[in-house]
Every structure is written in C-alpha cells, then in structure tokens.
Amino acid sequence: MRVLVVDDEEEICKRLQGELRKEGYEVDYTTSSVGVSGKLKEAKKGGKAYELLLLDLRMPEVSGFEILKEIRKARLDLDVIIITGYGDEDKAVEAIHLGAIDYLRKPISLEELHTALFRVRKKRAGEEKKALKHRILVVDDEKELCARIKRELDKEGYEVAVAYDGIEGMEYFKNNRVDVMIADIKMPGVDGLEMLEKCRAINPDFVPIIITGFGDQEKAITALRLGAFDYLRKPISLEELISSVDRGIELIESRRGLSARKRELEIETTLKTQYAERIEREKRFSENVIATIPDPLLVLDSELRIKSANRTFYETFQTEPEEVRGSSIADIMHDKAGRLSTELTKLFGTEDMLENFELHYQSEKLGERIFNITARGMLIAEEEEEEEELVVLEDITERKRAEEKVKEACRLREHFLKETSHRIITPVTIIGGNAELLLDSRNLDEAQKERIRTIREKNEEVQKLVMDALAGKYLKEEEGDG
C-alpha cells in the first residue's frame, strides 16, 4: 500500500513514516499542503496511486478541508485519516462527513494509529474480497527448525520472517509489524523470555508462542505468566504448530477487531452527539424566528401533521398546543376537499413555494375567515432526508371585506355616472342645441339674442362642470389638497 503523509511538522511526518513502514507500506511525506491534490492525481495517472492519506487539518497554506474537498471532487479511490490538534474534534468530525475514515489527535497515540490502520486494511480487504495478510516471526538458533517452520507456514499463506537469535529477533520486531512471534526459550545471548519482555515493552500488539525443550516446564509456565499465548515442546508437531498459530491469529484479529469496533462506536457516538447538538441549536433558532413572525405559522412533518406553531397561531385560533400537535392540517383548517393538502404535498423534495393560496375557513369560534397561505418545504436532516414545511396563514378577511366595499363603491359610482349622464347631460345638451336654433332665428331682437347667448354660456359652464365632476376631477383635486 502506498501512503502519503501531509503535516507541516517534519518530526511527526518522519515518526509516522517509520511506523507505517513497519506495516510494510511504501511511505512518502510532505510538509507543504500546496499541490497535494495534484500529486495524488499524478500518482494515480502514472499507475502508482496512493491508497492512504494521513492529513493534518491545520496547514499554513491550503487547509486539510480544502484538500479533502478536492479529493472528493476528483473521486480518488483514497482512504483518509485526519490528524488534528486538541480541541479540534468538531472539525475532525466535519472531516468524517467529507469522507475521512478516522482521525488522530496530537500527540499521536501509536495504539490509536494502529487501530485506524487496521480499520483501513479491513475495509480494503473487504472491498477487494481478500483475506488480511499476517506476518509471523520465527526466532530459534536451530536453522533447520526455522526453515522447516517457515516452509510449513508459507504453505498456509502466512508471511514468515526468520531470526537466529534474540538480538536479531528484537531488531526485526522493532522495524516490522509482527502478528505472531514463535521463539525458543533457550537461545544464546538473549533468551526467549527476555526477548518476550522487551518486545512487549516495544509493542504489546502481538501473540507470542514459546518453544520449549525437555525439562523447560518451569520456564514455559513463567512465559505463560508473562503473556505467552501457547508453548510447544520439541520435537515440534507441525500440526500442533499450525493449529496454535491459527488460534493466535484468531485472537489477535479478535483483539484488533474489538478495538476497531470500539473506535467506530466512539466516532458514531461523536457524530450523533454533534448532530443532536446541531439539531437542537437549529430548533432553538427556528423557534425564536417563528416566535417573531406576526402571522399564524405552522411547522408540518412529512405527513402534513402539525409539529409546532407560534403563539400568534394559538391566539388567532383560540386553542392550545396539546389540542393541535399531531393533528393534520386538513383537520385544523377544515380542508375537507383536500385542496390545501394536495398543494402542500407537491412541495416536498422541491424548492418550490406555495403562494397566494386562498382558503375560506369557518368555525364557531372564529366565524367566517379568509386566509392567504404561503408555504415552503425545507430539509432539516440531510443525512436522514427528513423534511418539514413552514406554513404561514395570513388572515386577509378584513382586507377582502374592504376590497368588496371598494368594488361596491365603484359599482355605485358607475351607476351614478350613468344616471347623471342620462338625467343631466342629456337635458343640458338639448338646452344648448335649442339656444343655437334660437340664435339663428330672425324674429329676435338684439336684447333677446343677448339673453339667449347668456343662457348658452351658462349652459356650457354647467355642461363642463358636470363633465369634470363625472371624470372625477374634483375628487382628485381634493385628494391632492389633502
């Protein structure tokens, strides 16, 4: 597995590189976050893709979050373990949401590192439908015995390393991950018991199996007290050896599996806690916003049942929370025809808004009312795809009544205009026409004609006055003066 470590502290990079190489990984590191996503893409393009990234969130140039987003966008087949500082758990959890598999707190615990690595190996083995590879270390000064054990364990599919004394065995142990160590109690220099104690001090995550000779019963018991899993007497039965190794592997896998599951539960609990806290904050915020809205407002669930309402709603409808919570909006708003329910259902899963929907409502408490309804759906839990709807009920009863009064006034005005035109304009027009005829008559003297001209002028003034009044001129002037 190819691994890239990204951290601005070179000491941390080198330490992680050393631990990861013990696992048999090919490890590179960089202390700069600039160009990391490009480096990952180029490696994949060149056929040497990185499979694991250890990434510090707090980098001076490009943040770990930005790199995570770029990785997600590029769809790189890459597992990510986040490195974070104390107090940054919230940010680490946010990184989990972006696709990271785990996070490590500084100073990095080797136990937590190995648990995270085990989770990555287990995940990849499951995806590739392959069994995990296990490494066995055989330490014995009898080279023929070592070769025989190695040959048999190779057949079983294990990766086997051999050392011929305790010092060589410890050196290998320091630099490599070992799952099962098979060691002879009696060896020159450092014997099996001393090596067992020193290896446990380096890393206790392995299963030791001791080889004993005739008369080594007491030392075998001591080894078991020191944590040895099993002991085998010489001459060794290969069948017993393989059985013991298999059981040791089962034990170490069980331990690591429990640690991994514990870690998964910790992350899951943290995610749920953070999610619950966020929902609670959003709920309090929503309740505060809802409380400030002057019109009656309802919050509906996906089945159009009332989850909550603001105080204005309870005051307007003269009811209490326990009387309406859990009830359908169709029942509360007397929507027997289902028109409102149909329109509200259409909003789920969309960004549409219901506007200018008039609903006529009638009850003994409120009498006849008219509501203008505005509604919109909103996603409150993206992870669970949980939706709600906000419904605002604007009481437009008085406005509608006022509009009806205005319509009635307009109707009366039109009637008045028609009647005025018929009863005043027509006679005035006739008078004006007769005045013109009289002026054309030769039987009138000048004094009579002058009086008729005066009648005609006054008639024209009356006609203009009436026409201006019908056109609303004097009403407009009065409004302007006001």
Secondary structure, 3 states (H helix, E strand, C coil): CEEEEECCCHHHHHHHHHHHHHCCCEEEEECCCCCHHHHHHHHHHCCCCCCEEEEECCCCCCCHHHHHHHHHHHCCCCEEEEEECCCCHHHHHHHHHCCCCEEEECCCCHHHHHHHHHHHHHHHHHHHCCCCCCEEEEECCCHHHHHHHHHHHHHCCCEEEEECCHHHHHHHHHHCCCCEEEEECCCCCCCHHHHHHHHHHHCCCCEEEEEECCCCHHHHHHHHHCCCCEEEECCCCHHHHHHHHHHHHHHHHHHHHHHHHHHHHHHHHHHHHHHHHHHHHHHHHHHHHHHHCCCCEEEECCCCEEEEECHHHHHHHCCCHHHHCCCEHHHHCCCCCCHHHHHHHCCCCCCCEEEEEEEEEEECCCEEEEEEEEEEEEEEECCCCEEEEEEEEEECHHHHHHHHHHHHHHHHHHHHHHHHHHHHHHHHHHHHHHHHHHHCCCCCCHHHHHHHHHHHHHHHHHHHHHHHHHCCHHHHHHHHHC
